[in-house]
């Protein structure tokens, strides 16, 4: 849900990190997020690269995209850990 507080917190963290608009949407490939969400574990997906190539024999990534992806995942980890229920801000 794009209005979920964890999603909004993660989205804000990514936009702050990258200094630009970050779009939200749904991936066209499978992850474990759906199964985790059904058990009550909140999930937010973020990854660099070309979505059309994910989980195919042509999957690859530019080094610059990998570096941005690592920074984005660190920003998400910090933002979402601090936004989790029962955690101090």
N, C-alpha and C positions, 0 to 999 in steps of 0.2 A: 504494500500500500504506500503510494508516494506521499501520503500525509502522515505516516507513522513517525513518531518522534525520533526513533533510532535512524530511520531513513533520512529524515530531515537533518539530523545532526551529522551523519556521515556525508550527506550532500554538501552541507555548509563547509565541512572540513576540507573536502576536495576542491570546492570553489575557492576557498581561502588559499590553499596550497598552490593551486595552479594559476590563480589570478584571472580566471575566465569562467564563463558559463560551462557547467557540466550537465549534459543531458541525462535524464532518467528514462528507463524503459525496461523491456524484457528481453532476455537472451533467447535466441532461436535454437540453442543447443541444450543438452542435458547437463545438470549439475546435481550434487547431493542436496542442494538447498531446499528443493521441494520436499524431500523425505524428512529433513531436519525440521522444516517449518511445521510439518504435520505432527511432529512430536512436541511442538511448543518452543523449539529453539528459534529465536529470531535470526533471520539471515539477510545479509546485504551482499550483493555481488559487485565486484569491481575487478577489471582486468584490462591490461593493455593489449594491443594487437588487433588483427583483422578478424572480426567475428565470423566472417564467411569461411575462414580457414581452420577454425577451432575444431579439434578432434578429427582432423583429416590428415592424409599423408602429406599434404602441402603446408601444414601448420609451420609457421616460423614467426619470428619477431625481430624488429629492429632493436639494436642495443639501446638507443635513446628511449624507445618505448618501454623497454624492460626497466630502465632506471626510473622513469616516471611512474611505472607500475609499482615498483618497490616503495617509492616515496609515498604514493597514494595509499598503499596498504598500511604503511606505518601511520599515516595521518588517520586512517579509518580505525586502526586498532586503538589509538589514543582517544579519539573522539567517542567511539562506541563504548569503550571501557568506562569512560567518565559519564556516559549517558545511561548506563545500565541501571535498572531499578536497584535500590539499596546501596549504590555507590555515591560517594561524595563528589560534588562538582568542583 
